[in-house]
């Protein structure tokens, strides 16, 4: 019982700390995304061999990363300045457009993971390469 209470307390603390600093939090998500895409890019470029299981795992990780992006929490008004941000001011100038682009990205990544490319050519098609 004590372990359960501790676990619930830790989850509550983690939830309350989620997106405490939107600039740092979005940077962390983008770094994670960049690492995943970088690995897939090496396969597309032929620098790494195609491994269907590894590619699927990467696409699933990319989808999970995309699902973590809460635009309202990560890009609140005022987070376009201050801190160490390189996010484009265009995000805040057209928030509706940014949200639509993000929603399309999430849907595209979900579809890519669901399609599970069988070879490098299928992966290239998903990447638009």
Secondary structure as UniProt FT lines:
FT   HELIX           2..17
FT   TURN            18..19
FT   HELIX           22..44
FT   TURN            45..46
FT   HELIX           52..68
FT   HELIX           71..74
FT   TURN            77..80
FT   HELIX           90..93
FT   HELIX           95..115
FT   HELIX           120..127
//
